[in-house]
Amino acid sequence: MKLSKQVLTLLLCFSLLQFTAQAASFGPMGQSSEQPPTPPAQHSPQELQQLVAPIALYPDALVAQILAASTYPTEIVEADRWMQGHSKLKGEELAKEVDKQPWDPSVKALTQFPSVLENMDKNLSWTSSLGDAYANQQQDVTDAVQAMRQQARKANHLNSNEQEKVTTQGNTTIIEPANPEVVYVPAYDPWLVYGAPIVAYPGWYPVPGIFFDGPAISFGFGFGVGFFGGFGWGWHHWGYDWHGRSVIYNHNTYISQSRTIVNRNSFNHTNFNHGNFSHGSTLRGNRPGGRGSAFHRPSAPHFQPGTRSGAFSGFDHGGNVRGFSSRGRSSFGGGSRGGGFHGGGGGRHR
């Protein structure tokens, strides 16, 4: 009997030791099956240069507005459609009505430049891809803009004139309105103006007013920014910190709260499992009058040599949003919506 008890005791001890060793090998409860998230694929400099080519030669503050707004593609569509439905609004009346809308400040700011807003709507796949790139490779996107400006200068297509002032600080090229009261949007062929031809973004639609058929830069009507100056999203609230490689809004680094473009670098997998998104440092915080998007981006875009799929691949290049897009409609008229030619200011530089 004693021998049987001793054998049974030894077996129990052995089993307990074996169980303890197995439990220790799994670490803390709930972590054994969790694997570190796979780092997002980084776009090459050439791919990013293809993305920023259509806007790299715009004034600094306008580049800032576009990059910020590109993280809100659904609001871009809503704003462009709203502008079409309110085409009779001008100047201060337009600014007041825009201010009431629930869009991000960057989207509101682009209503000052209806042709730019239209371009982002008609080329929605490009817009969403640009927003995805800025959210996940902000510094690389900044470098791509500067690289394209340097190429344009070498090709002698980017110089100061009556519409804009082009200056350099070391390796940084700065573009500002020649007259701070009037902003001109340069029209050019983004696939030719930089010297060596660039492969066009797939499906790119050339919007009249900001596309110029040729290797040079053209300028149309100027947009007065005075009527928009009294609002917190107006022209003079935006700039670009080329040294810090970030968009500047109200003298601080702009932070997007978009729930359409996901910041994969700081994505919280646990929150995703519970139906929530954690956007980390780039996509967080509260914005006045803001709201979440009605859909979420399913996967990162994938580049192929000479081509680029949209950031909404898997949603038929835009999914439900594409249904709201306005491909094929007539372009906006001149710059008369911009309001009076007073007020406003240029971008911020460090």
Buried (B, 14 or more C-beta within 10 A) or exposed (E): EEEEEEEEEEEEEEEEEEEEEEEEEEEEEEEEEEEEEEEBEEBEEEBBBBBBBBBBBBBBBBBBBBBBBBBBBBBBBBBBBBBBEBEEBBBBEBBEEBBEBEBBBBBBBBBBBBBBBBBBBBBBBBBBBBBBBBBBBBEBBBBBBBBBBBBBBEBEBBEEEEBBBBEEEEEBBBBBBBBBBBBBBBBBBBBBBBBEEBEBBBBBBBBBBBBBEEBBBBBBBBBBBBBBBEBEBBBBBBBBBBEEBBBBBEEEBBBBBBBBBBBBBBBBEEEBEEEEBBBBEBBBEEBEEBBEBEBBBEBBBEBEEEEBBBBBBEBEBBBEBBEBBBEEEEBBEEBEBBBBBEBBBBBBBE
